[in-house]
Amino acid sequence: MAEYTCTDRRLCVAVDMQGYGGRAGARHTEIQQNLVALLGRATRRAGLDPDTWEIQRSGDGVFAVLPADQPEGRIVDDFVRELAAELRRVNEGRKEEWCIRLRLAVHYGPAWPAANGFAGSGPVAVGRLLNCEPLRRALAAGGKAFLAVVLSRQVYEDTVVAAHTSLEPADFLAVRVVSKEFDQLGWLRVPGLSPAELKGTLEAHLPAPGRHGDAPVGRGGGDQQSATADREGTVQQAGRDLTGARYGGGEGPTYVNHTTFQEGVTVENGVIGFSFGGQHG
């Protein structure tokens, strides 16, 4: 095991299988073997050495701390591409309910070994990203969506925005990730789906009414608040302080906007405005 200090920052990668708990227990051994094998093949085909990764396994998932010399861009680009290809091969010809679908989160931050795994904000952050609702909803449509990836702000900016990969910022959808003490933006991608298609999937599988969920912000987005809908659409309004739903019907441009504030909101030198068919209030 590599030597660490509490100030060391490492690339943290977490993978989890969607729907594992709902599979018959007798199949768990086979599923775990498939998971370990396909992760190993994808890692090697990406030019990485999995034997140098410090891995903590959890049956249907893997958490790994990578050595300092492994480039982030190769994980975000090559490893994701090879993992998506492996999943397509493994799932070819399988019934929908037996397809392997994975969530993948990548973050760069402090991490060091501790009595029951790893300590530091790095493992905490990658865990929150891995379990965020947008990442789970990204695989809800099924079909050929076998892999959903979320990057932390730092990884996204240092690899994608800084042009250290073949990917473009427009390939990602920005989402707000809220879990316990964690409240940050993440950048979401499903290989094979455009950001517009991905946004449609997220909006089609919104949380139940009254449940606070993470909302899509936009491609390469920031902390801005925004909401869009066509006349027959329903969308989740993105923002740090509110969520809302818009409903449209009939032939004319008439909308009813129902907004629920999840927290106390103070407006100073500002306006909360709504648009009703071209009129504002």
N, C-alpha and C positions, 0 to 999 in steps of 0.2 A: 504493500500500500504506500502511496506517495505521502511525503511529509506535508503537513498543513500547518497554517497558523489561522487564527480567527479573522484575519484580515484578507485571507486569500479569496479571490473571486474566480469562480469556475463556471463553465458552461453546464447547466443542469437541463437534462432532457427527461421527460416523463411520458410514458405511453400507457394507455388503458384501453381495454376491449369493451366495446359497447354491447350491452345485453348479456354479458357472461352469466350473471346470476340467474337469468331466466332459462338457461340451458339445462338439460338433464344432467344430474350429477355424474352419471356414468360416463358422460362425454368430456368431463372437465380435464382428465389426463390427456386425452388426444388434443383438445383445444390448446392446452398449455404447451404441448410439444410443438404444435404448429406455430404458435406465437414465437417461441424461442428460436425455432429454425428460420422463420421468415425474417425476423429481426437480424439474425446473424448474417443471412445472405445479403440483405439490403446494406448492412454496414460494410461488409467486405467489398461489395460491388461499388460502393461509394468511395473506395480507397481508404477506408478507416479500419483501425484495428480494435475490434471489440474486446480483445483480451486486456487492453490497457484501460478500459472503462471500469469504474468502481460501481457495481450494480447492486441494487436492493430490489428483490423480487417480491411480488405480492399475488401470485397465482394468475390473475388476469391482467397484470400490469407490471411495468418495470420503471424504476427510477434510477437514473445513471448520472454520475458526476464524471465529466470528461477531463483528461489531462490538459494541462495548460497549453500544450503545443498543438492541440487539435483545433483547426480553424473553424470559427462559427459559420462562415459562409458555406463550407462544405456540408455541414449539417442541414442548414436551411435550404440549400439548393440540391446537392447531389444525393444526400441521404433521404430526403423527402421524396425525390423523384424515384429512387430505387425502391423505397418502401411502397409507394403507390403502385409501381410495376409488379412487385411481389404479391401485393394484395389482389391485383387483377388476375394474376396467374393462379393463385391459390383458390380464388372464388369462381373461376371459370367453370361453368356447368353446375354449380351448387344451387340448391334451392335458396330462395330469398332468406328464409329463416336460419339457414346454416352458414350464411356468408360471414366472414370475419370483417368487422369494421373497427377501426382504431381511431382514438383521439390522441393527438401528440401536442405537447406543450414544450416550448424552449425559452429559457431565461438564463441570464448571466448575472451572477451575484455571489455574495459570500457563502461558502459551504465548507464544512469540515466534519470529520467523523466524530460521532458521539456514542453514548452507551447503547442507544437503540436505533441506530441508523446514522443520519446526518443532521447537523445543526446549522443554524444560520438563516438569514432571510432568503437566500437563494432557493433552498428546497421548499420553503413556505410559499414563496411567490409562484413557483412552477406548479405546485399542488393546487393553488387557487385557480390558476389559469386552466389547468387540466380539467377541473371539475366545474368550470363556469357553464352557465346555461346556454349561451350562444354556441359553444363548441359542441354540446350535446345535441342541440337542435339542428346543427349543421348536417348531422347524419340521419335526421328523422325521416327524410324523404326516401331513403333506401336507394334502390336502383344501383347505379354505378358509383355512387358516393361511398367509397370504402375507407377514405382517410380524411380527417379534418385536422388542420394544423392551426395553432395559435402561437404567435410570437409576442413576447413582452415588448414594451416600448423601446427599451435599450437595444435588444437584439434586432428589432425591425429597423431602427435608425442606423445602427452600426453596420448592418449587413446589406439590407435592401436599399435603403435611402442612400447609403454611401457607395452603392454600385459595386459591391463585392460579390454579387451573385448575378445570375442571368435573369433574375426576376425584376419586375418593375413595381413601384409603389401602387400603381393602379391594379395590380393583381390581387390586392388584399382589401378586405373590408374591415374598417375600424369598428370595434364594439366596446362598450363599457362593461368591465368585469367587476362585479360587486359580490364579495363573499367575506363574511365576518369583518375583520379589520381591513381587508384588501379592497381598494377602490381605485382602479386604474384603467387605462385603455389597453386593449390587446388588438393584434392584427390577425385577422382570420382568413384562412384560405382552404378551399377544398379542390385538390387537383382534378381537373376535368370540368369544373363549374366556373363560370364567369362570376365576378362580384355581384352583378345584377341578379343572376340566377340564385346565388347564395343568399342575397338579401331577401329574395322572394321566398326561399325555403324558411328562413328565420321568421319572416312575418306570417307565414302560413302555419307555423307551429308556436305561436305565442303562448306564454303562461296563462293559466286560467285567470279569469277576471278577479281582481283584488289581490293577486299575488305579484309581488314586486320582482321583476326580472331584469336581466341585462338587456340593453337595447342596442340595435345597430346604429352607428353614427354615420358612416359613409366610407367611400373609398379613400384611402390615405387620409382619413379625417382627423379632426382635432376635437376639442372640447365643445364645439359649437352645438347649439340646440337646433334641431330641425325636424320637420315632419312633412311627408308628402303622401298623397292618396289620389287615385282616380275616382270617378264618380261611383264606382261600385266596389271600391277598395276599403280595406281596414288596415291601418298600420299602427305601429308602436312609435310614439314620439320620443326622440332621443334627447337626453339632457341630464344634467347633474342633479336637478332638483325636482323634476316632474316626469310623469309619463302620461300619455293620453291616447285616446282612440278617436278616429274620425270616421264618420259614416256618411255615405252619399247615396242618393237614390233618385229615381225619376229621370226625366229628360233635362231638367234645368240644373244650373250650377248651385243648388242649395245644399248646404252641409250643416250638420249639427256636430259641434265639437264638445266632447265630454272630457274634461281634464281632471285628473286626481293628483293632488300634491301629496307625495309620500312623506315629506318632512316640512317643518316650518320654513316659510320662504319670506325673506325680507327684500323689498325692492326699493332701492334708493337711486334717485336720478335716472329712473328707467320706466319702461312701460311694458306691461303684459298685454299683447294685442292678439286679436283673433280676426280672421277674414271670413266673411259670409258672402259668397258670390260677388266679390269685388268691393264690398263695403267693409269697413273696419270698425272695430269697437273694442 
